[in-house]
């Protein structure tokens, strides 16, 4: 089993940027598609972005496309989410997750078997 730990969250003003990191241990992430999800208070956890096992394919929710960039460094066993032009509606707890099914890059929460503890992102207006 792979363990995931997110970091990099914080409080920023609208229009600002943050870079989230997800450090993995226990197993290499080179065997997993990796995803980022977020959950705001009283809302369901929703898909943000995902990247294929090698890193050649990536997908984004329509709400973040053009503003967020996902990347991975398998040598460092870390996945990143660069968030630019942040909006108040981006405020949520952000989670990274690992999906062992690598045929396609999934967007559903249920596809991901391993999750980090989350990191809070707050965007002020």
N, C-alpha and C positions, 0 to 999 in steps of 0.2 A: 504494500500500500504506500502511496505517495502522500506526504504531508505538505501542505501549502500554507504559506504565511504572506499576507499582503502588507504593504507599507506604502507610505507616500501620501496618504490622505491628509486633509486639513481644511482650513477655512480660507477661501479666496473670494475676491470681488468678481462680479460679473465681468466677463471678458478676459479673465485671467486664465492661467494654465497650471496644471498639475501633472506629474508623472507618477503613476502607480507602478509598483513592482510586486511581483509574486515570486517568492523564492521557494523552490521545492527541495525536499529532502526525502530520503528513504529509497526513492527510485528516480531514474533519469526521466525527464519530461520528453525525451526524444521518442518515446513510445505513445505519446498522447497528443490528441488535439487539445488545445487550451482555449478557454473562454473566460470572458469577463461578464458578470451580471451585476445588477444593482437592485436594491430594494428600498423604496421610500416608505415612511411611516404609513401604515394602514393600506399599503398597496402590495400586490403580488410581486415576487421577484421576476425581473424581466431581463431579457437578453440585451447585451450591449455590443459585444464583439467576440469574434473567435478567429483562431488561426490554425492552419493545418500543421501536422506533425513536423514537416520539414520547414514550413514557413512560407511556402510559395503561394498559398491561398489564404485570403482573409475575408471576413464578412462583418458587416456593421448593421446595427439597427438604423432605420431611417432617421430617427431622432438625433443620431450622433454622426452620421456619415458626413464626411468633409471636415469634421472638427476633431475627431478622435482617431488615433492610429495605434493599432496593436502590433507588437513585434515580439520576437523571442530570441533568446540566446541560449541554445542548447548546451554549449560549452560551460556556461555559467549556471545552467539549470534554472533559468529565470525567464519569466514573461513580463512584458511591460504594456502599459496603456498610457499613451501620451494624450492628454486632454487639453485642447485649446479652445478658446472662445467659449468658456464655460458660462452657462446660464443658470439662474436660480432653480429651474426645473431639473437640473442635473443633480441636485442635492439628494443624496442617498447613501446607504452603506454599499460599498462596492466589494464584490467577491470574485476571486478567481477560482477556476474549476478545471478539472482534468477529465477528459473523455477518452476511454480506452478504445472506443470504436472509431477507427480512423478512415473508413471508406469515404465518408463525407463529413463535412464540418457542420455539426448540429447547432441549432438555436434553442432547443427545448431544454429546460432545466432538468428534466428527467433523464436526459442522455448523459449527464455528467455524474460520475461516481464519487469524485473526491472534491472537497471544498475547503477553502480557507476560512478563517474566522471573520473576515471582513475588515474594511477600513472606511472610516467615515469621511465623506466629502461633503462640504457645506459651501454653497455659493450664495453670497449675499447680493442683494439687489442694489 
